[in-house]
Each structure stands twice: as C-alpha cells, then as structure tokens.
Amino acid sequence: MIARAKEQGVEMSPGMRRYDGQHMMDHDGGMHMGMDMDMMSVMCNQGDAGAAASSPPAAAGLETARNRGIAYVTGGVGEDEAAAIRAVASRYSMRARFTTSTGEFTSDVSVRLFTSDGKLIFAAITDGPYLYAQIPPGRYRLSATLDGVERSQGIAIPTHGGIGVSLTWPAARAGAAG
C-alpha cells in the first residue's frame, strides 16, 4: 500500500509501524498484510476484459474494474481516495470495509463471493480498506482472507438499495513490532 500511495502522491500518516516484516498503518493509511497467491492465480486466469463496458461511473481518481461480469471499485488509501470511494457508495449493492480489531484499515484482502450452491461468481484483491461491488440480488457466502486468516459470512443482497459489510481481523501481536 505504501508503493501505491507514493504512486498517487498520497502522504501516509506518521503512525506507521512494522509487524513481522509487514507494514501496518494507523486509521488514515490502511494495512498491508500480504497477497493470497491462490487468489492471485484465480484473478490472473479468469479476469474479465472490457472492464469499462457498462460499469457504474467511478469518482475522480477511482477506476471501475470488473470480475466475472461484476463491476467494482476498491481503494481508500489516503483521505482524498477514501472520500471519493465513499461518495460512490450508493451506486453499489455490496459495500465492504476491512479492518483489524484495533480499528486499523487493511488492504490486500482476498475477497470471493459464492452462490448458495457454491459457485464462485466474484473474486478480487482489495487496493485499500473498501470494496464496493454491483452484486445481483440474492443470497451469497462472502469469503475474505487476510494473512492466511479467513472470515466468511452469509449475505443477502436486496432487490433495491444495498448492504454494508464490515469484516475484522485480529490485530498483529503486540510483541512483533520492531
């Protein structure tokens, strides 16, 4: 997330700390906990082409992507990007936020959505603490993995409006800071 912030010219807050060689930042920055390689393989092998076609318009600085025909945005690094992504929330039927138990934002969360019969319909890796997606109405199982720890829950996307989902992982061990 630090490299992405630098690319965007975003100044990361001074509360950054290191845990077990991974970056962890305070509430303004987010947290980098590594990439799920299985998820990366899924995305590389089954990503959608034509991401801009029929996607909801994104706010300035946000890029609308697609996976398996589902439009989504992800991010929230820095105050400007967080405000931009929250500004488009009403355009998406599922609005997910990822944090630790101490409130630090996370990124690089491997997110998968399955139908009630177990079919994978969406997969993405977050670029920040927010992932908003245009999920069709119905009942699903949302699975999100961060640093090898999975969180899973059933969700129901309504015909009109949308839902907010918040998933939380344990904070890094207190003695791991270096």
Disulfide bonds with the S-S distance in Angstrom:
none
